[in-house]
Each structure stands twice: as structure tokens, then as C-alpha cells.
Amino acid sequence: MQNHSTDIIIIGGGLAGLVSAIHLSGSGLSVILIEKNEYPKHKVCGEYISNEVLPYLQALGADPLTTGAKKISRFLLSTTRGKTIETKLPLGGFGVSRFTLDHFLVQNALKNNATVLHDTVLDVLFENDAFRVSTKEGKELSAKIVIGAFGKRSNMDITLERAFIKNRSPFVGVKTHMQGDFPDDLVALHNFTGGYCGVSRVENGNLNVCYLANYKSFQQYKNIDAFNKQVLYNNPHLKTIFENSVPVFEQPLTISQVCFSDKTTVQDHILMCGDAAGMIHPLCGNGMAMAIHSAKIASELVIDYFDKKIKSRQELELLYNRQWNREFKKRINTGRILQTFFGKDNLARAIMYGITHVPGLLPAIIKQTHGKVLNVSDQ
Ligand SMILES: Cc1cc2nc3c(=O)[nH]c(=O)nc-3n(C[C@H](O)[C@H](O)[C@H](O)COP(=O)(O)OP(=O)(O)OC[C@H]3O[C@@H](n4cnc5c(N)ncnc54)[C@H](O)[C@@H]3O)c2cc1C
């Protein structure tokens, strides 16, 4: 594999990277995907995916419902004090753990003859209209196209000197799986002071309990259990869930430095995909669908580039940037506004008052943060 050359190298094998690998290798291009971790692996994620990407995944031959994913059609929102409102989800979605989903997708990429390497990319150089990619284990690979699908925060962001990496982020993410009572078809978003917690079921019947919290307030407690009891339990719904469910993980998973700053969609000629291009606030429950959708946009354009329907790299980059912004910019901005509202108790009360008194407002907000079902006629 030393000095191997290929059409496309994908850096990062989360949803954006894996779906790009399935799509591009399925169209006959040679693909090397480099992922630093082994599969299967648990990730901090709410694990609720909007149905907008379901027909696309099915058209790629990777139907996530075959994993036993739970169909979800209702959404329940509660205030920090436990006042609730429920609505039918305009498109609905499904619950599947990243442990199962990423593993399922990598099997599909391998079936399409994509090569998957477990290694960490350290550097990417662009010279003479081609890329050279070097890895921790000393591999040197070359490719005509590189897709950067390395997630929300990576060593690659430092290597590429991306501007956002200097911003300190105030958020920490915590996830666990639990066994307990909860409807199969519901996703709940329970607010607490300084954060919010999503609850929904995944394929094996476990409950995903995942929250994003303000790091400053999180830091003041001696451990996660103390934070849960003294902050989350003030919302009676969260108290009930935690007190009546049994944790499946020995310890919850945590991540820090969850950052929602603007990012570049193309940098050093690398097409950024998924969270590497921009991250929506998790309270919108749309990050995974956006990662998968951006993989579709990148893959279709890259195929057109290899088919010479797109004449130059400059045109490819311009089109990718334009389509990415058209699809996702507004959703990300709406997510930021919602986060500002839900992050402040008085504003959260005002928005909850509006939602409870104006019928149709909650589904309208959900629509603003989600896309339409992806068109797959050209698959
Ligand atoms: C607390 C929280 C809750 C969330 N809940 C939801 C939800 O319920 N629904 C939803 O739709 N979205 C949710 N999201 C968002 C969702 O998790 C992300 O949008 C999604 O995982 C993005 O996928 P990705 O492929 O871009 O990145 P990832 O899935 O993070 O994949 C990136 C991959 O790149 C690899 N990598 C990084 N650097 C390198 C390197 N140098 N070399 C090789 N590999 C590398 C990493 O190991 C990783 O596997 C949530 C996010 C958070 C933080």
C-alpha cells in the first residue's frame, strides 16, 4: 500500500465519509477511506436520524431499517421545569446506534470494493493538480480528489490551520444507553438549565440518553452523576427517566469542545463534508441527515468531474460550495437562533409560550431546521 494511487481518498469514516465511499465506489471509482478508529464503536450522538435521507440510503443499497432501527414519528419538547408540548414530526425519522449504523455502512462500502484503512491522516499536500496524503503509520497515498469527512474537530483542522479551531467552545456532550420504559415512536428533547437532553430508542431496544451542556456549569460539579442529579433532575421528566432506567454503559461517553462556528466548505482544494464543513446544533436533530446529504452532493459532483461533465477543479469547488450553502446555511443559522433562545431561561419561556399558543409553530420550526426528502431519481 506504500505510495498507492487512487481516484478518491476520504479522510474520516463517520456518516459523511462512509456514505461518500458507498456512493463513489458504487459508481465504479476507486476509493480509499481512512478512519482512525476500528468499527464498531460508540459515539456521542443522539442517534435520531431524519427520514429525509432514508430513500437515498435505500437507493445506495444500504437500507438502515434492516438493522432493526426504530421508526420515530412523534416529538416531545419540555421546558426546564417540565412543561411539555408534543407534535407529529413532519417527516419522521428512525433511531439507530452509531455502533450499529457506522458498522453497517462500512460493510456496504467494502461490498462495493472501497478500501478501508485504519490509520490517522496527518497531512495532505496539493501539488500539480493532485493530492498526497500521509498517515501516522507512514503511508503515502495519492489521489485526484480528497474529501475531508473528519468530523467536528480533528487533528486535520489544526494541520490545515482552519480558522474556527482557535475558538474555545462552551459545550460538552454526554451520552449513555439505558434500559427503561419509553415509547418506541417518540423522540423527546428535555431542556435543563444550560443545556438539553435528547431521549429516544435505538435498534436493540436501548434508550439513547444524550445531552449537550454548558461546560462552565458542568465543571462546577464533581462528576457526571452529581451534575445529572443537581441540574438535569430539576426537569421532572429527566428525573423520572434517570431514576427508572438502568445504565447499559459502565461510564457515559463524553466529548468537549463541541463547536458551531462557521467553517470553510472547500479548503486547500479538499471538499469538506459532514461536520467538517459545518455543524448544526444537535437540538435540531439533523446533523446526521446533513452529513449524509452533503456526502450525496459531493459524490454526485465528483462523479460528474470524473465523467468530464464538470470541466475543471475550480468549477467543481464552486458548485460544491454553492450547493452546500443553498442546502444547509439557513438550517445552521436557524439552529443558532434556537440555541440562543433555549440557552436562556426567560427566552426559552417566551418561545415555549409561543409554541403552546400558536398551533403549527412547532412543526414550522422543525421544518426550518430540516430538509426535504432527498430526490433519488438520478441514483
Ligand atoms: C451531543 C450530540 C448529540 C447529537 N445528536 C444528534 C441526533 O440525535 N441526530 C442527528 O442527526 N445528529 C446528531 N448530532 C450530530 C451528529 O452526531 C453529527 O452531525 C454527525 O455525526 C456528523 O457525521 P460526520 O461523518 O461528519 O462526522 P463523524 O461521525 O464525527 O465522523 C468523523 C470521523 O473522522 C474520523 N477522523 C477524524 N480525524 C481523522 C484523521 N485525521 N484521520 C482519520 N480519521 C479521522 C473520526 O474518527 C470519525 O470517525 C449530535 C451531535 C452531538 C455532539
The ligand as an SDF file (V2000), in Angstrom:
LIG
                    3D

 53 58  0  0  0  0  0  0  0  0999 V2000
  -24.3410   15.7200   21.8040 C   0  0  0  0  0  0  0  0  0  0  0  0
  -24.6730   15.4990   20.3530 C   0  0  0  0  0  0  0  0  0  0  0  0
  -25.9020   14.9100   20.0030 C   0  0  0  0  0  0  0  0  0  0  0  0
  -26.2380   14.7440   18.6500 C   0  0  0  0  0  0  0  0  0  0  0  0
  -27.4370   14.1720   18.3320 N   0  0  0  0  0  0  0  0  0  0  0  0
  -27.8020   14.0510   17.0470 C   0  0  0  0  0  0  0  0  0  0  0  0
  -29.0530   13.4650   16.6830 C   0  0  0  0  0  0  0  0  0  0  0  0
  -29.8260   12.9790   17.5120 O   0  0  0  0  0  0  0  0  0  0  0  0
  -29.3930   13.4290   15.3710 N   0  0  0  0  0  0  0  0  0  0  0  0
  -28.5710   13.9130   14.4000 C   0  0  0  0  0  0  0  0  0  0  0  0
  -28.9600   13.8460   13.2110 O   0  0  0  0  0  0  0  0  0  0  0  0
  -27.3610   14.4210   14.7020 N   0  0  0  0  0  0  0  0  0  0  0  0
  -26.9490   14.5000   15.9850 C   0  0  0  0  0  0  0  0  0  0  0  0
  -25.7210   15.0060   16.2990 N   0  0  0  0  0  0  0  0  0  0  0  0
  -24.8230   15.4120   15.2130 C   0  0  0  0  0  0  0  0  0  0  0  0
  -24.1490   14.1970   14.5540 C   0  0  0  0  0  0  0  0  0  0  0  0
  -23.5470   13.3770   15.5220 O   0  0  0  0  0  0  0  0  0  0  0  0
  -23.0850   14.6620   13.5510 C   0  0  0  0  0  0  0  0  0  0  0  0
  -23.6170   15.6970   12.7690 O   0  0  0  0  0  0  0  0  0  0  0  0
  -22.6160   13.5160   12.6660 C   0  0  0  0  0  0  0  0  0  0  0  0
  -22.0000   12.5190   13.4340 O   0  0  0  0  0  0  0  0  0  0  0  0
  -21.6290   14.0330   11.6140 C   0  0  0  0  0  0  0  0  0  0  0  0
  -21.0690   12.9690   10.9030 O   0  0  0  0  0  0  0  0  0  0  0  0
  -19.6250   13.1290   10.2570 P   0  0  0  0  0  0  0  0  0  0  0  0
  -19.4280   11.9640    9.3830 O   0  0  0  0  0  0  0  0  0  0  0  0
  -19.4580   14.4850    9.7000 O   0  0  0  0  0  0  0  0  0  0  0  0
  -18.6190   13.0870   11.4980 O   0  0  0  0  0  0  0  0  0  0  0  0
  -18.2780   11.8790   12.4760 P   0  0  0  0  0  0  0  0  0  0  0  0
  -19.3740   10.9140   12.5730 O   0  0  0  0  0  0  0  0  0  0  0  0
  -17.7720   12.5270   13.7310 O   0  0  0  0  0  0  0  0  0  0  0  0
  -17.0630   11.1420   11.7550 O   0  0  0  0  0  0  0  0  0  0  0  0
  -15.7990   11.7130   11.6120 C   0  0  0  0  0  0  0  0  0  0  0  0
  -14.7820   10.5740   11.5940 C   0  0  0  0  0  0  0  0  0  0  0  0
  -13.5000   11.0630   11.2000 O   0  0  0  0  0  0  0  0  0  0  0  0
  -12.5130   10.3280   11.9180 C   0  0  0  0  0  0  0  0  0  0  0  0
  -11.2700   11.1230   11.8820 N   0  0  0  0  0  0  0  0  0  0  0  0
  -11.0670   12.3750   12.3970 C   0  0  0  0  0  0  0  0  0  0  0  0
   -9.8260   12.7910   12.1050 N   0  0  0  0  0  0  0  0  0  0  0  0
   -9.2330   11.8030   11.3870 C   0  0  0  0  0  0  0  0  0  0  0  0
   -7.9430   11.6630   10.7960 C   0  0  0  0  0  0  0  0  0  0  0  0
   -7.0290   12.6250   10.8610 N   0  0  0  0  0  0  0  0  0  0  0  0
   -7.6740   10.5110   10.1290 N   0  0  0  0  0  0  0  0  0  0  0  0
   -8.6100    9.5170   10.0350 C   0  0  0  0  0  0  0  0  0  0  0  0
   -9.8450    9.5950   10.5840 N   0  0  0  0  0  0  0  0  0  0  0  0
  -10.1490   10.7350   11.2270 C   0  0  0  0  0  0  0  0  0  0  0  0
  -13.1270   10.1630   13.3030 C   0  0  0  0  0  0  0  0  0  0  0  0
  -12.5600    9.0740   13.9910 O   0  0  0  0  0  0  0  0  0  0  0  0
  -14.6010    9.9350   12.9620 C   0  0  0  0  0  0  0  0  0  0  0  0
  -14.9350    8.5650   12.8740 O   0  0  0  0  0  0  0  0  0  0  0  0
  -25.3220   15.1660   17.6330 C   0  0  0  0  0  0  0  0  0  0  0  0
  -24.0860   15.7130   17.9840 C   0  0  0  0  0  0  0  0  0  0  0  0
  -23.7630   15.8800   19.3220 C   0  0  0  0  0  0  0  0  0  0  0  0
  -22.4220   16.4830   19.6780 C   0  0  0  0  0  0  0  0  0  0  0  0
  1  2  1  0
  2  3  1  0
  2 52  2  0
  3  4  2  0
  4  5  1  0
  4 50  1  0
  5  6  2  0
  6  7  1  0
  6 13  1  0
  7  8  2  0
  7  9  1  0
  9 10  1  0
 10 11  2  0
 10 12  1  0
 12 13  2  0
 13 14  1  0
 14 15  1  0
 14 50  1  0
 15 16  1  0
 16 17  1  0
 16 18  1  0
 18 19  1  0
 18 20  1  0
 20 21  1  0
 20 22  1  0
 22 23  1  0
 23 24  1  0
 24 25  2  0
 24 26  1  0
 24 27  1  0
 27 28  1  0
 28 29  2  0
 28 30  1  0
 28 31  1  0
 31 32  1  0
 32 33  1  0
 33 34  1  0
 33 48  1  0
 34 35  1  0
 35 36  1  0
 35 46  1  0
 36 37  1  0
 36 45  1  0
 37 38  2  0
 38 39  1  0
 39 40  1  0
 39 45  2  0
 40 41  1  0
 40 42  2  0
 42 43  1  0
 43 44  2  0
 44 45  1  0
 46 47  1  0
 46 48  1  0
 48 49  1  0
 50 51  2  0
 51 52  1  0
 52 53  1  0
M  END
$$$$
